[in-house]
C-alpha cells in the first residue's frame, strides 16, 4: 500500500521525456542557473561515469578535466533545473561505474567510440 502511494506522489515529479544516454557517453548538460533576478543556461560537458537510483531519485555523475584538475558533478535526471542533455559521443564500455578514470590523466582517459 505505502509503495503504491509513494509511486503516485512521485509520478507528478517525473519528466515526460527523458534524454537517453549511457555510462561512458560524452554529454553536454544544459543547466538553468539563477543569478539575481535573471536566469541563464550553463553547459557542463564531460563523460558520464556513473548512474544510480530509480524514479525521482535517479542520478548521474559527469566528470571532466578543468585546468588539469578533475571535476565531477552529480545531477538528478528528473530535475526541473536541467533543460536538456545532449549526447556528443557514445563509447564502448564494459563496466557499470567508471571510477577507474579518476586515477588517469591525458590519453589514458580516452574511451573507445561506439560505431553505428
BAMAR-234489 format. One record per residue (C-alpha): residue in one letter; x, z, y. Coordinates in steps of 0.05 Angstrom, whole numbers, plus 5000, padded with zeros to 4 digits. Each point is the difference from the previous one (the first is absolute). Example, Ala and Ser with C-alpha at 12.3 -4.5 7.8 and 13.67 -1.06 7.14 Angstrom:
<node residu="A" xx="5246" zz="5156" yy="4910"/>
<node residu="S" xx="5027" zz="4987" yy="5069"/>
This chain:
<node residu="X" xx="5000" zz="5000" yy="5000"/>
<node residu="X" xx="5053" zz="5020" yy="5051"/>
<node residu="X" xx="5043" zz="4940" yy="4982"/>
<node residu="X" xx="4942" zz="4952" yy="5014"/>
<node residu="X" xx="4985" zz="5036" yy="5065"/>
<node residu="X" xx="5073" zz="4993" yy="5021"/>
<node residu="X" xx="4998" zz="4925" yy="4985"/>
<node residu="X" xx="4938" zz="4991" yy="5043"/>
<node residu="X" xx="5033" zz="5036" yy="5059"/>
<node residu="X" xx="5064" zz="4959" yy="4992"/>
<node residu="X" xx="4963" zz="4934" yy="4996"/>
<node residu="X" xx="4986" zz="5000" yy="5075"/>
<node residu="X" xx="5075" zz="5007" yy="5016"/>
<node residu="X" xx="5024" zz="4943" yy="4956"/>
<node residu="X" xx="5017" zz="4933" yy="5031"/>
<node residu="X" xx="4958" zz="4940" yy="4978"/>
<node residu="X" xx="5059" zz="4952" yy="4994"/>
<node residu="X" xx="5067" zz="5028" yy="4980"/>
<node residu="X" xx="5062" zz="4956" yy="5004"/>
<node residu="X" xx="5031" zz="4989" yy="4932"/>
<node residu="X" xx="5074" zz="5015" yy="4993"/>
<node residu="X" xx="5045" zz="5031" yy="4948"/>
<node residu="X" xx="5062" zz="5041" yy="4992"/>
<node residu="X" xx="5063" zz="4961" yy="5019"/>
<node residu="X" xx="4963" zz="4955" yy="5049"/>
<node residu="X" xx="5027" zz="4993" yy="5071"/>
<node residu="X" xx="4943" zz="5014" yy="5048"/>
<node residu="X" xx="4983" zz="5005" yy="5074"/>
<node residu="X" xx="4953" zz="5059" yy="5012"/>
<node residu="X" xx="4962" zz="4992" yy="5066"/>
<node residu="X" xx="4984" zz="5070" yy="5025"/>
<node residu="X" xx="4958" zz="5019" yy="5061"/>
<node residu="X" xx="5039" zz="5046" yy="5047"/>
<node residu="X" xx="4966" zz="5040" yy="5055"/>
<node residu="X" xx="5041" zz="5007" yy="5065"/>
<node residu="X" xx="4962" zz="5037" yy="5053"/>
<node residu="X" xx="4935" zz="4962" yy="5009"/>
<node residu="X" xx="5028" zz="4935" yy="4972"/>
<node residu="X" xx="5002" zz="4977" yy="4928"/>
<node residu="X" xx="5051" zz="4951" yy="4972"/>
<node residu="X" xx="5022" zz="4972" yy="4933"/>
<node residu="X" xx="5068" zz="5020" yy="4973"/>
<node residu="X" xx="5030" zz="4963" yy="4940"/>
<node residu="X" xx="5040" zz="5037" yy="4947"/>
<node residu="X" xx="5036" zz="4951" yy="4953"/>
<node residu="X" xx="5032" zz="5020" yy="4935"/>
<node residu="X" xx="4997" zz="5003" yy="4924"/>
<node residu="X" xx="4945" zz="5038" yy="4963"/>
<node residu="X" xx="5037" zz="5049" yy="4956"/>
<node residu="X" xx="4941" zz="5042" yy="4974"/>
<node residu="X" xx="4925" zz="5004" yy="4994"/>
<node residu="X" xx="4961" zz="5063" yy="4982"/>
<node residu="X" xx="4930" zz="5029" yy="4998"/>
<node residu="X" xx="4932" zz="4967" yy="4995"/>
<node residu="X" xx="4938" zz="4993" yy="5042"/>
<node residu="X" xx="5007" zz="5027" yy="5070"/>
<node residu="X" xx="5064" zz="5036" yy="4981"/>
<node residu="X" xx="5037" zz="4935" yy="4981"/>
<node residu="X" xx="5068" zz="4996" yy="5035"/>
<node residu="X" xx="5060" zz="4954" yy="5002"/>
<node residu="X" xx="5072" zz="5009" yy="5023"/>
<node residu="X" xx="5037" zz="4946" yy="5040"/>
<node residu="X" xx="5076" zz="5003" yy="5008"/>
<node residu="X" xx="5045" zz="4962" yy="5048"/>
<node residu="X" xx="5070" zz="5004" yy="5027"/>
<node residu="X" xx="5008" zz="5014" yy="5075"/>
<node residu="X" xx="5070" zz="5002" yy="5030"/>
<node residu="X" xx="5030" zz="5013" yy="4932"/>
<node residu="X" xx="4953" zz="5059" yy="4986"/>
<node residu="X" xx="4943" zz="4998" yy="4950"/>
<node residu="X" xx="4931" zz="5014" yy="5029"/>
<node residu="X" xx="4939" zz="5013" yy="4957"/>
<node residu="X" xx="4928" zz="5006" yy="5022"/>
<node residu="X" xx="4940" zz="5019" yy="4959"/>
<node residu="X" xx="4933" zz="4966" yy="5016"/>
<node residu="X" xx="4929" zz="5013" yy="4975"/>
<node residu="X" xx="4970" zz="4935" yy="4974"/>
<node residu="X" xx="4930" zz="5013" yy="5027"/>
<node residu="X" xx="5021" zz="5027" yy="5068"/>
<node residu="X" xx="4961" zz="4973" yy="5061"/>
<node residu="X" xx="5068" zz="4999" yy="5037"/>
<node residu="X" xx="5026" zz="4944" yy="4955"/>
<node residu="X" xx="4978" zz="4933" yy="5028"/>
<node residu="X" xx="5027" zz="4957" yy="4944"/>
<node residu="X" xx="5056" zz="4992" yy="4950"/>
<node residu="X" xx="5036" zz="4934" yy="4996"/>
<node residu="X" xx="5039" zz="4984" yy="4937"/>
<node residu="X" xx="5063" zz="4962" yy="5020"/>
<node residu="X" xx="5034" zz="4997" yy="4932"/>
<node residu="X" xx="4983" zz="5019" yy="4928"/>
<node residu="X" xx="5054" zz="5027" yy="4954"/>
<node residu="X" xx="5010" zz="5006" yy="4925"/>
<node residu="X" xx="5006" zz="5073" yy="4981"/>
<node residu="X" xx="4997" zz="5040" yy="4936"/>
<node residu="X" xx="4989" zz="5070" yy="5028"/>
<node residu="X" xx="4940" zz="5037" yy="5029"/>
<node residu="X" xx="5043" zz="5035" yy="5053"/>
<node residu="X" xx="5061" zz="4969" yy="5033"/>
<node residu="X" xx="5033" zz="5065" yy="5022"/>
<node residu="X" xx="5067" zz="4974" yy="4974"/>
<node residu="X" xx="5003" zz="4955" yy="5063"/>
<node residu="X" xx="5014" zz="5063" yy="5041"/>
<node residu="X" xx="5071" zz="5004" yy="4975"/>
<node residu="X" xx="5015" zz="4927" yy="5012"/>
<node residu="X" xx="5025" zz="4962" yy="5061"/>
<node residu="X" xx="5013" zz="4928" yy="5019"/>
<node residu="X" xx="4988" zz="4945" yy="4949"/>
<node residu="X" xx="4985" zz="5051" yy="4945"/>
<node residu="X" xx="4933" zz="5014" yy="5033"/>
<node residu="X" xx="4975" zz="4929" yy="4989"/>
<node residu="X" xx="4946" zz="4988" yy="4947"/>
<node residu="X" xx="4989" zz="4936" yy="4960"/>
<node residu="X" xx="4944" zz="4958" yy="5030"/>
<node residu="X" xx="4938" zz="4984" yy="4959"/>
<node residu="X" xx="4984" zz="4925" yy="4996"/>
<node residu="X" xx="4931" zz="4970" yy="5001"/>
